[in-house]
Amino acid sequence: MPQLDTSTWFIIITTTLPTLYLITQLKLLNMYYHQPPRQKNFYKQTPNNHWQLKWTKIYLPYSQLQ
């Protein structure tokens, strides 16, 4: 039974690890991530919708008493 030649394993493993790292970095570089808004007072804007400026009543349906 022939013996397995492991003399090149070290070179193969040491070259594949940086290569895999480089490939993942290049893949992540091309991904688009959501950027936070640049406006400082983003949450203090006044809404343009008139329904948000006043209270509205919500009427529930009548319960049927039988």
C-alpha positions as CSV (number, residue, x, y, z in Angstrom):
1,M,0.0,0.0,0.0
2,P,1.6,3.3,-1.0
3,Q,2.1,6.1,1.5
4,L,0.5,9.4,1.2
5,D,2.8,12.2,0.2
6,T,2.2,15.2,2.5
7,S,5.2,17.3,1.6
8,T,3.1,19.8,-0.3
9,W,0.3,20.2,2.2
10,F,1.9,23.0,4.1
11,I,2.3,25.1,1.0
12,I,-1.2,24.4,-0.2
13,I,-2.8,25.3,3.1
14,T,-0.7,28.4,3.6
15,T,-1.6,29.7,0.2
16,T,-5.3,28.8,0.3
17,L,-6.0,30.6,3.6
18,P,-4.9,34.1,2.3
19,T,-6.6,33.4,-1.0
20,L,-9.9,32.7,0.7
21,Y,-9.5,35.7,2.9
22,L,-8.9,37.9,-0.1
23,I,-11.9,36.5,-1.9
24,T,-14.2,37.2,1.0
25,Q,-12.9,40.7,1.4
26,L,-13.5,41.4,-2.2
27,K,-17.0,40.0,-2.0
28,L,-17.8,42.1,1.1
29,L,-16.3,45.2,-0.6
30,N,-18.9,45.0,-3.3
31,M,-21.9,44.7,-1.0
32,Y,-24.0,47.7,-0.3
33,Y,-24.7,48.6,3.3
34,H,-27.4,51.0,4.5
35,Q,-25.9,54.4,5.4
36,P,-27.4,56.4,8.2
37,P,-29.1,59.7,7.2
38,R,-26.8,62.7,7.0
39,Q,-29.4,65.1,8.3
40,K,-28.8,66.2,11.9
41,N,-32.4,66.7,13.1
42,F,-33.9,63.8,11.1
43,Y,-36.4,62.9,13.8
44,K,-37.5,66.5,14.5
45,Q,-39.1,67.1,11.1
46,T,-42.7,68.2,11.0
47,P,-44.9,65.9,9.1
48,N,-46.7,67.1,6.0
49,N,-49.7,64.8,6.5
50,H,-52.6,66.6,8.2
51,W,-53.8,63.4,9.8
52,Q,-50.7,63.2,11.9
53,L,-51.3,66.7,13.4
54,K,-54.6,66.1,15.1
55,W,-56.3,63.4,17.1
56,T,-58.6,61.0,15.3
57,K,-61.3,58.9,16.9
58,I,-61.4,55.2,16.3
59,Y,-64.8,53.7,16.6
60,L,-65.1,50.1,17.4
61,P,-68.1,48.1,16.1
62,Y,-71.0,47.6,18.5
63,S,-70.9,44.5,20.5
64,Q,-73.9,42.4,19.9
65,L,-75.6,41.6,23.2
66,Q,-78.0,38.7,22.8
